[in-house]
């Protein structure tokens, strides 16, 4: 039984976003800003990198 493509795509997107947020949280903790809410509101995922919106 094959998994529908939509589920596979959604899972991949979910994993990518999760990796993105995790990486950003780790980065922010290193520079002293461990705020998940801040990551979610101020960050955009671009491939494997999260770009802070304020710095663009």
CHARMM internal coordinates of N, CA and C (Angstrom, degrees):
IC EDIT
DIST 1 N 1 CA 1.4661
DIST 1 CA 1 C 1.5304
ANGL 1 N 1 CA 1 C 110.27
DIST 1 C 2 N 1.3192
ANGL 1 CA 1 C 2 N 115.08
DIHE 1 N 1 CA 1 C 2 N 120.39
DIST 2 N 2 CA 1.4734
ANGL 1 C 2 N 2 CA 119.44
DIHE 1 CA 1 C 2 N 2 CA -179.20
DIST 2 CA 2 C 1.5168
ANGL 2 N 2 CA 2 C 111.39
DIHE 1 C 2 N 2 CA 2 C -83.70
DIST 2 C 3 N 1.3248
ANGL 2 CA 2 C 3 N 115.01
DIHE 2 N 2 CA 2 C 3 N 145.81
DIST 3 N 3 CA 1.4547
ANGL 2 C 3 N 3 CA 119.58
DIHE 2 CA 2 C 3 N 3 CA 175.42
DIST 3 CA 3 C 1.5299
ANGL 3 N 3 CA 3 C 107.63
DIHE 2 C 3 N 3 CA 3 C -81.31
DIST 3 C 4 N 1.3348
ANGL 3 CA 3 C 4 N 117.75
DIHE 3 N 3 CA 3 C 4 N 134.47
DIST 4 N 4 CA 1.4720
ANGL 3 C 4 N 4 CA 119.20
DIHE 3 CA 3 C 4 N 4 CA 177.78
DIST 4 CA 4 C 1.5179
ANGL 4 N 4 CA 4 C 111.48
DIHE 3 C 4 N 4 CA 4 C -57.81
DIST 4 C 5 N 1.3094
ANGL 4 CA 4 C 5 N 116.31
DIHE 4 N 4 CA 4 C 5 N 145.52
DIST 5 N 5 CA 1.4527
ANGL 4 C 5 N 5 CA 122.35
DIHE 4 CA 4 C 5 N 5 CA -176.33
DIST 5 CA 5 C 1.5283
ANGL 5 N 5 CA 5 C 112.04
DIHE 4 C 5 N 5 CA 5 C -59.59
DIST 5 C 6 N 1.3236
ANGL 5 CA 5 C 6 N 116.83
DIHE 5 N 5 CA 5 C 6 N -34.42
DIST 6 N 6 CA 1.4739
ANGL 5 C 6 N 6 CA 119.64
DIHE 5 CA 5 C 6 N 6 CA -178.89
DIST 6 CA 6 C 1.5264
ANGL 6 N 6 CA 6 C 110.90
DIHE 5 C 6 N 6 CA 6 C -62.79
DIST 6 C 7 N 1.3300
ANGL 6 CA 6 C 7 N 116.75
DIHE 6 N 6 CA 6 C 7 N -40.56
DIST 7 N 7 CA 1.4629
ANGL 6 C 7 N 7 CA 119.53
DIHE 6 CA 6 C 7 N 7 CA 178.62
DIST 7 CA 7 C 1.5169
ANGL 7 N 7 CA 7 C 111.15
DIHE 6 C 7 N 7 CA 7 C -65.99
DIST 7 C 8 N 1.3353
ANGL 7 CA 7 C 8 N 116.25
DIHE 7 N 7 CA 7 C 8 N -42.13
DIST 8 N 8 CA 1.4607
ANGL 7 C 8 N 8 CA 120.19
DIHE 7 CA 7 C 8 N 8 CA 178.89
DIST 8 CA 8 C 1.5235
ANGL 8 N 8 CA 8 C 110.33
DIHE 7 C 8 N 8 CA 8 C -62.17
DIST 8 C 9 N 1.3220
ANGL 8 CA 8 C 9 N 116.67
DIHE 8 N 8 CA 8 C 9 N -44.77
DIST 9 N 9 CA 1.4611
ANGL 8 C 9 N 9 CA 121.34
DIHE 8 CA 8 C 9 N 9 CA 179.27
DIST 9 CA 9 C 1.5238
ANGL 9 N 9 CA 9 C 111.55
DIHE 8 C 9 N 9 CA 9 C -62.11
DIST 9 C 10 N 1.3210
ANGL 9 CA 9 C 10 N 115.82
DIHE 9 N 9 CA 9 C 10 N -44.23
DIST 10 N 10 CA 1.4676
ANGL 9 C 10 N 10 CA 120.45
DIHE 9 CA 9 C 10 N 10 CA 179.58
DIST 10 CA 10 C 1.5283
ANGL 10 N 10 CA 10 C 110.43
DIHE 9 C 10 N 10 CA 10 C -62.68
DIST 10 C 11 N 1.3281
ANGL 10 CA 10 C 11 N 116.61
DIHE 10 N 10 CA 10 C 11 N -41.08
DIST 11 N 11 CA 1.4631
ANGL 10 C 11 N 11 CA 120.93
DIHE 10 CA 10 C 11 N 11 CA 179.06
DIST 11 CA 11 C 1.5263
ANGL 11 N 11 CA 11 C 110.54
DIHE 10 C 11 N 11 CA 11 C -63.31
DIST 11 C 12 N 1.3342
ANGL 11 CA 11 C 12 N 116.59
DIHE 11 N 11 CA 11 C 12 N -44.55
DIST 12 N 12 CA 1.4703
ANGL 11 C 12 N 12 CA 120.57
DIHE 11 CA 11 C 12 N 12 CA 179.32
DIST 12 CA 12 C 1.5232
ANGL 12 N 12 CA 12 C 110.99
DIHE 11 C 12 N 12 CA 12 C -62.21
DIST 12 C 13 N 1.3202
ANGL 12 CA 12 C 13 N 116.65
DIHE 12 N 12 CA 12 C 13 N -44.70
DIST 13 N 13 CA 1.4670
ANGL 12 C 13 N 13 CA 120.39
DIHE 12 CA 12 C 13 N 13 CA 178.63
DIST 13 CA 13 C 1.5253
ANGL 13 N 13 CA 13 C 110.19
DIHE 12 C 13 N 13 CA 13 C -61.69
DIST 13 C 14 N 1.3247
ANGL 13 CA 13 C 14 N 116.31
DIHE 13 N 13 CA 13 C 14 N -43.26
DIST 14 N 14 CA 1.4622
ANGL 13 C 14 N 14 CA 121.00
DIHE 13 CA 13 C 14 N 14 CA 178.30
DIST 14 CA 14 C 1.5202
ANGL 14 N 14 CA 14 C 112.22
DIHE 13 C 14 N 14 CA 14 C -59.44
DIST 14 C 15 N 1.3465
ANGL 14 CA 14 C 15 N 115.90
DIHE 14 N 14 CA 14 C 15 N -43.71
DIST 15 N 15 CA 1.4647
ANGL 14 C 15 N 15 CA 120.90
DIHE 14 CA 14 C 15 N 15 CA 178.81
DIST 15 CA 15 C 1.5253
ANGL 15 N 15 CA 15 C 110.43
DIHE 14 C 15 N 15 CA 15 C -63.83
DIST 15 C 16 N 1.3344
ANGL 15 CA 15 C 16 N 116.64
DIHE 15 N 15 CA 15 C 16 N -45.09
DIST 16 N 16 CA 1.4672
ANGL 15 C 16 N 16 CA 120.29
DIHE 15 CA 15 C 16 N 16 CA 179.76
DIST 16 CA 16 C 1.5205
ANGL 16 N 16 CA 16 C 111.56
DIHE 15 C 16 N 16 CA 16 C -61.18
DIST 16 C 17 N 1.3293
ANGL 16 CA 16 C 17 N 116.88
DIHE 16 N 16 CA 16 C 17 N -45.37
DIST 17 N 17 CA 1.4692
ANGL 16 C 17 N 17 CA 120.49
DIHE 16 CA 16 C 17 N 17 CA 179.16
DIST 17 CA 17 C 1.5220
ANGL 17 N 17 CA 17 C 110.28
DIHE 16 C 17 N 17 CA 17 C -63.60
DIST 17 C 18 N 1.3321
ANGL 17 CA 17 C 18 N 116.64
DIHE 17 N 17 CA 17 C 18 N -41.00
DIST 18 N 18 CA 1.4580
ANGL 17 C 18 N 18 CA 121.05
DIHE 17 CA 17 C 18 N 18 CA 178.14
DIST 18 CA 18 C 1.5227
ANGL 18 N 18 CA 18 C 111.73
DIHE 17 C 18 N 18 CA 18 C -61.01
DIST 18 C 19 N 1.3393
ANGL 18 CA 18 C 19 N 116.23
DIHE 18 N 18 CA 18 C 19 N -45.57
DIST 19 N 19 CA 1.4633
ANGL 18 C 19 N 19 CA 120.35
DIHE 18 CA 18 C 19 N 19 CA 177.85
DIST 19 CA 19 C 1.5192
ANGL 19 N 19 CA 19 C 110.48
DIHE 18 C 19 N 19 CA 19 C -62.43
DIST 19 C 20 N 1.3103
ANGL 19 CA 19 C 20 N 115.43
DIHE 19 N 19 CA 19 C 20 N -41.80
DIST 20 N 20 CA 1.4524
ANGL 19 C 20 N 20 CA 121.39
DIHE 19 CA 19 C 20 N 20 CA -179.96
DIST 20 CA 20 C 1.5227
ANGL 20 N 20 CA 20 C 110.97
DIHE 19 C 20 N 20 CA 20 C -60.06
DIST 20 C 21 N 1.3288
ANGL 20 CA 20 C 21 N 116.57
DIHE 20 N 20 CA 20 C 21 N -50.78
DIST 21 N 21 CA 1.4607
ANGL 20 C 21 N 21 CA 121.04
DIHE 20 CA 20 C 21 N 21 CA -179.34
DIST 21 CA 21 C 1.5206
ANGL 21 N 21 CA 21 C 111.17
DIHE 20 C 21 N 21 CA 21 C -63.76
DIST 21 C 22 N 1.3455
ANGL 21 CA 21 C 22 N 116.02
DIHE 21 N 21 CA 21 C 22 N -41.84
DIST 22 N 22 CA 1.4645
ANGL 21 C 22 N 22 CA 119.58
DIHE 21 CA 21 C 22 N 22 CA 179.83
DIST 22 CA 22 C 1.5164
ANGL 22 N 22 CA 22 C 110.83
DIHE 21 C 22 N 22 CA 22 C -61.61
DIST 22 C 23 N 1.3257
ANGL 22 CA 22 C 23 N 116.26
DIHE 22 N 22 CA 22 C 23 N -46.26
DIST 23 N 23 CA 1.4610
ANGL 22 C 23 N 23 CA 120.73
DIHE 22 CA 22 C 23 N 23 CA 178.88
DIST 23 CA 23 C 1.5187
ANGL 23 N 23 CA 23 C 112.15
DIHE 22 C 23 N 23 CA 23 C -60.96
DIST 23 C 24 N 1.3198
ANGL 23 CA 23 C 24 N 116.30
DIHE 23 N 23 CA 23 C 24 N -40.57
DIST 24 N 24 CA 1.4631
ANGL 23 C 24 N 24 CA 120.23
DIHE 23 CA 23 C 24 N 24 CA 179.86
DIST 24 CA 24 C 1.5226
ANGL 24 N 24 CA 24 C 111.43
DIHE 23 C 24 N 24 CA 24 C -68.53
DIST 24 C 25 N 1.3256
ANGL 24 CA 24 C 25 N 116.65
DIHE 24 N 24 CA 24 C 25 N -40.82
DIST 25 N 25 CA 1.4679
ANGL 24 C 25 N 25 CA 120.48
DIHE 24 CA 24 C 25 N 25 CA 178.44
DIST 25 CA 25 C 1.5296
ANGL 25 N 25 CA 25 C 110.15
DIHE 24 C 25 N 25 CA 25 C -61.71
DIST 25 C 26 N 1.3341
ANGL 25 CA 25 C 26 N 116.69
DIHE 25 N 25 CA 25 C 26 N -44.28
DIST 26 N 26 CA 1.4686
ANGL 25 C 26 N 26 CA 120.58
DIHE 25 CA 25 C 26 N 26 CA 177.97
DIST 26 CA 26 C 1.5250
ANGL 26 N 26 CA 26 C 109.93
DIHE 25 C 26 N 26 CA 26 C -60.48
DIST 26 C 27 N 1.3410
ANGL 26 CA 26 C 27 N 115.60
DIHE 26 N 26 CA 26 C 27 N -45.00
DIST 27 N 27 CA 1.4685
ANGL 26 C 27 N 27 CA 120.53
DIHE 26 CA 26 C 27 N 27 CA 179.76
DIST 27 CA 27 C 1.5265
ANGL 27 N 27 CA 27 C 111.05
DIHE 26 C 27 N 27 CA 27 C -61.22
DIST 27 C 28 N 1.3329
ANGL 27 CA 27 C 28 N 116.92
DIHE 27 N 27 CA 27 C 28 N -46.55
DIST 28 N 28 CA 1.4642
ANGL 27 C 28 N 28 CA 121.06
DIHE 27 CA 27 C 28 N 28 CA -179.88
DIST 28 CA 28 C 1.5273
ANGL 28 N 28 CA 28 C 111.76
DIHE 27 C 28 N 28 CA 28 C -64.29
DIST 28 C 29 N 1.3308
ANGL 28 CA 28 C 29 N 116.85
DIHE 28 N 28 CA 28 C 29 N -34.99
DIST 29 N 29 CA 1.4677
ANGL 28 C 29 N 29 CA 119.54
DIHE 28 CA 28 C 29 N 29 CA 177.56
DIST 29 CA 29 C 1.5257
ANGL 29 N 29 CA 29 C 109.76
DIHE 28 C 29 N 29 CA 29 C -64.67
DIST 29 C 30 N 1.3248
ANGL 29 CA 29 C 30 N 117.37
DIHE 29 N 29 CA 29 C 30 N -36.50
DIST 30 N 30 CA 1.4566
ANGL 29 C 30 N 30 CA 120.44
DIHE 29 CA 29 C 30 N 30 CA 179.59
DIST 30 CA 30 C 1.5258
ANGL 30 N 30 CA 30 C 111.68
DIHE 29 C 30 N 30 CA 30 C -67.14
DIST 30 C 31 N 1.3385
ANGL 30 CA 30 C 31 N 116.96
DIHE 30 N 30 CA 30 C 31 N -33.99
DIST 31 N 31 CA 1.4690
ANGL 30 C 31 N 31 CA 118.99
DIHE 30 CA 30 C 31 N 31 CA 178.81
DIST 31 CA 31 C 1.5261
ANGL 31 N 31 CA 31 C 111.51
DIHE 30 C 31 N 31 CA 31 C -96.13
DIST 31 C 32 N 1.3537
ANGL 31 CA 31 C 32 N 116.51
DIHE 31 N 31 CA 31 C 32 N 7.13
DIST 32 N 32 CA 1.4486
ANGL 31 C 32 N 32 CA 120.77
DIHE 31 CA 31 C 32 N 32 CA 172.04
DIST 32 CA 32 C 1.5186
ANGL 32 N 32 CA 32 C 116.11
DIHE 31 C 32 N 32 CA 32 C 88.88
DIST 32 C 33 N 1.3290
ANGL 32 CA 32 C 33 N 118.23
DIHE 32 N 32 CA 32 C 33 N 26.62
DIST 33 N 33 CA 1.4655
ANGL 32 C 33 N 33 CA 120.12
DIHE 32 CA 32 C 33 N 33 CA 176.89
DIST 33 CA 33 C 1.5257
ANGL 33 N 33 CA 33 C 110.07
DIHE 32 C 33 N 33 CA 33 C -132.45
DIST 33 C 34 N 1.3196
ANGL 33 CA 33 C 34 N 118.11
DIHE 33 N 33 CA 33 C 34 N 71.53
DIST 34 N 34 CA 1.4710
ANGL 33 C 34 N 34 CA 120.34
DIHE 33 CA 33 C 34 N 34 CA -177.66
DIST 34 CA 34 C 1.5327
ANGL 34 N 34 CA 34 C 112.51
DIHE 33 C 34 N 34 CA 34 C -82.48
DIST 34 C 35 N 1.3125
ANGL 34 CA 34 C 35 N 118.08
DIHE 34 N 34 CA 34 C 35 N 70.36
DIST 35 N 35 CA 1.4577
ANGL 34 C 35 N 35 CA 120.63
DIHE 34 CA 34 C 35 N 35 CA -177.96
DIST 35 CA 35 C 1.5227
ANGL 35 N 35 CA 35 C 110.64
DIHE 34 C 35 N 35 CA 35 C -122.47
DIST 35 C 36 N 1.3210
ANGL 35 CA 35 C 36 N 116.00
DIHE 35 N 35 CA 35 C 36 N 111.07
DIST 36 N 36 CA 1.4631
ANGL 35 C 36 N 36 CA 120.48
DIHE 35 CA 35 C 36 N 36 CA -179.79
DIST 36 CA 36 C 1.5213
ANGL 36 N 36 CA 36 C 110.58
DIHE 35 C 36 N 36 CA 36 C -63.89
DIST 36 C 37 N 1.3159
ANGL 36 CA 36 C 37 N 117.36
DIHE 36 N 36 CA 36 C 37 N -41.46
DIST 37 N 37 CA 1.4700
ANGL 36 C 37 N 37 CA 121.14
DIHE 36 CA 36 C 37 N 37 CA -179.65
DIST 37 CA 37 C 1.5321
ANGL 37 N 37 CA 37 C 110.07
DIHE 36 C 37 N 37 CA 37 C -60.57
DIST 37 C 38 N 1.3304
ANGL 37 CA 37 C 38 N 115.97
DIHE 37 N 37 CA 37 C 38 N -40.37
DIST 38 N 38 CA 1.4564
ANGL 37 C 38 N 38 CA 120.99
DIHE 37 CA 37 C 38 N 38 CA 179.09
DIST 38 CA 38 C 1.5300
ANGL 38 N 38 CA 38 C 110.84
DIHE 37 C 38 N 38 CA 38 C -63.62
DIST 38 C 39 N 1.3203
ANGL 38 CA 38 C 39 N 115.78
DIHE 38 N 38 CA 38 C 39 N -41.03
DIST 39 N 39 CA 1.4652
ANGL 38 C 39 N 39 CA 120.64
DIHE 38 CA 38 C 39 N 39 CA 177.91
DIST 39 CA 39 C 1.5195
ANGL 39 N 39 CA 39 C 109.94
DIHE 38 C 39 N 39 CA 39 C -61.17
DIST 39 C 40 N 1.3285
ANGL 39 CA 39 C 40 N 116.83
DIHE 39 N 39 CA 39 C 40 N -47.17
DIST 40 N 40 CA 1.4617
ANGL 39 C 40 N 40 CA 120.45
DIHE 39 CA 39 C 40 N 40 CA -176.16
DIST 40 CA 40 C 1.5187
ANGL 40 N 40 CA 40 C 112.33
DIHE 39 C 40 N 40 CA 40 C -65.60
DIST 40 C 41 N 1.3353
ANGL 40 CA 40 C 41 N 117.54
DIHE 40 N 40 CA 40 C 41 N -33.45
DIST 41 N 41 CA 1.4640
ANGL 40 C 41 N 41 CA 119.16
DIHE 40 CA 40 C 41 N 41 CA -174.85
DIST 41 CA 41 C 1.5209
ANGL 41 N 41 CA 41 C 112.40
DIHE 40 C 41 N 41 CA 41 C -92.17
DIST 41 C 42 N 1.3295
ANGL 41 CA 41 C 42 N 118.20
DIHE 41 N 41 CA 41 C 42 N -28.25
DIST 42 N 42 CA 1.4628
ANGL 41 C 42 N 42 CA 120.10
DIHE 41 CA 41 C 42 N 42 CA -172.48
DIST 42 CA 42 C 1.5212
ANGL 42 N 42 CA 42 C 114.04
DIHE 41 C 42 N 42 CA 42 C -108.27
DIST 42 C 43 N 1.3174
ANGL 42 CA 42 C 43 N 117.08
DIHE 42 N 42 CA 42 C 43 N 4.41
DIST 43 N 43 CA 1.4569
ANGL 42 C 43 N 43 CA 118.63
DIHE 42 CA 42 C 43 N 43 CA -172.97
DIST 43 CA 43 C 1.5124
ANGL 43 N 43 CA 43 C 112.01
DIHE 42 C 43 N 43 CA 43 C -123.51
DIST 43 C 44 N 1.3250
ANGL 43 CA 43 C 44 N 115.98
DIHE 43 N 43 CA 43 C 44 N 146.10
DIST 44 N 44 CA 1.4558
ANGL 43 C 44 N 44 CA 122.19
DIHE 43 CA 43 C 44 N 44 CA 173.66
DIST 44 CA 44 C 1.5075
ANGL 44 N 44 CA 44 C 108.72
DIHE 43 C 44 N 44 CA 44 C -122.50
DIST 44 C 45 N 1.3151
ANGL 44 CA 44 C 45 N 116.56
DIHE 44 N 44 CA 44 C 45 N 140.58
DIST 45 N 45 CA 1.4612
ANGL 44 C 45 N 45 CA 119.30
DIHE 44 CA 44 C 45 N 45 CA 177.46
DIST 45 CA 45 C 1.5224
ANGL 45 N 45 CA 45 C 109.69
DIHE 44 C 45 N 45 CA 45 C -89.30
DIST 45 C 46 N 1.3209
ANGL 45 CA 45 C 46 N 115.61
DIHE 45 N 45 CA 45 C 46 N 129.35
DIST 46 N 46 CA 1.4598
ANGL 45 C 46 N 46 CA 121.15
DIHE 45 CA 45 C 46 N 46 CA 174.37
DIST 46 CA 46 C 1.5194
ANGL 46 N 46 CA 46 C 106.44
DIHE 45 C 46 N 46 CA 46 C -127.56
DIST 46 C 47 N 1.3384
ANGL 46 CA 46 C 47 N 116.27
DIHE 46 N 46 CA 46 C 47 N 102.42
DIST 47 N 47 CA 1.4540
ANGL 46 C 47 N 47 CA 123.26
DIHE 46 CA 46 C 47 N 47 CA -173.25
DIST 47 CA 47 C 1.5213
ANGL 47 N 47 CA 47 C 108.98
DIHE 46 C 47 N 47 CA 47 C 56.46
DIST 47 C 48 N 1.3218
ANGL 47 CA 47 C 48 N 118.83
DIHE 47 N 47 CA 47 C 48 N -114.97
DIST 48 N 48 CA 1.4630
ANGL 47 C 48 N 48 CA 120.23
DIHE 47 CA 47 C 48 N 48 CA -176.12
DIST 48 CA 48 C 1.5197
ANGL 48 N 48 CA 48 C 111.61
DIHE 47 C 48 N 48 CA 48 C -97.67
DIST 48 C 49 N 1.3287
ANGL 48 CA 48 C 49 N 118.39
DIHE 48 N 48 CA 48 C 49 N 2.53
DIST 49 N 49 CA 1.4626
ANGL 48 C 49 N 49 CA 120.85
DIHE 48 CA 48 C 49 N 49 CA -172.70
DIST 49 CA 49 C 1.5222
ANGL 49 N 49 CA 49 C 110.20
DIHE 48 C 49 N 49 CA 49 C -118.38
DIST 49 C 50 N 1.3139
ANGL 49 CA 49 C 50 N 116.32
DIHE 49 N 49 CA 49 C 50 N 138.41
DIST 50 N 50 CA 1.4540
ANGL 49 C 50 N 50 CA 119.91
DIHE 49 CA 49 C 50 N 50 CA 173.62
DIST 50 CA 50 C 1.5172
ANGL 50 N 50 CA 50 C 108.74
DIHE 49 C 50 N 50 CA 50 C -96.01
DIST 50 C 51 N 1.3102
ANGL 50 CA 50 C 51 N 116.40
DIHE 50 N 50 CA 50 C 51 N 128.69
DIST 51 N 51 CA 1.4628
ANGL 50 C 51 N 51 CA 121.06
DIHE 50 CA 50 C 51 N 51 CA -177.69
DIST 51 CA 51 C 1.5212
ANGL 51 N 51 CA 51 C 108.96
DIHE 50 C 51 N 51 CA 51 C -107.63
DIST 51 C 52 N 1.3262
ANGL 51 CA 51 C 52 N 117.96
DIHE 51 N 51 CA 51 C 52 N 117.49
DIST 52 N 52 CA 1.4670
ANGL 51 C 52 N 52 CA 118.91
DIHE 51 CA 51 C 52 N 52 CA 175.67
DIST 52 CA 52 C 1.5210
ANGL 52 N 52 CA 52 C 110.17
DIHE 51 C 52 N 52 CA 52 C -61.57
DIST 52 C 53 N 1.3308
ANGL 52 CA 52 C 53 N 117.39
DIHE 52 N 52 CA 52 C 53 N 129.21
DIST 53 N 53 CA 1.4635
ANGL 52 C 53 N 53 CA 121.11
DIHE 52 CA 52 C 53 N 53 CA -175.22
DIST 53 CA 53 C 1.5248
ANGL 53 N 53 CA 53 C 112.24
DIHE 52 C 53 N 53 CA 53 C -64.17
DIST 53 C 54 N 1.3240
ANGL 53 CA 53 C 54 N 116.51
DIHE 53 N 53 CA 53 C 54 N -31.87
DIST 54 N 54 CA 1.4659
ANGL 53 C 54 N 54 CA 119.88
DIHE 53 CA 53 C 54 N 54 CA -176.16
DIST 54 CA 54 C 1.5266
ANGL 54 N 54 CA 54 C 111.99
DIHE 53 C 54 N 54 CA 54 C -68.67
DIST 54 C 55 N 1.3248
ANGL 54 CA 54 C 55 N 117.24
DIHE 54 N 54 CA 54 C 55 N -23.64
DIST 55 N 55 CA 1.4603
ANGL 54 C 55 N 55 CA 120.05
DIHE 54 CA 54 C 55 N 55 CA -173.70
DIST 55 CA 55 C 1.5281
ANGL 55 N 55 CA 55 C 113.75
DIHE 54 C 55 N 55 CA 55 C -94.65
DIST 55 C 56 N 1.3598
ANGL 55 CA 55 C 56 N 116.20
DIHE 55 N 55 CA 55 C 56 N 1.65
DIST 56 N 56 CA 1.4644
ANGL 55 C 56 N 56 CA 117.43
DIHE 55 CA 55 C 56 N 56 CA -178.57
DIST 56 CA 56 C 1.5157
ANGL 56 N 56 CA 56 C 110.91
DIHE 55 C 56 N 56 CA 56 C -84.33
END
COOR INIT
IC SEED 1 N 1 CA 1 C
IC BUILD
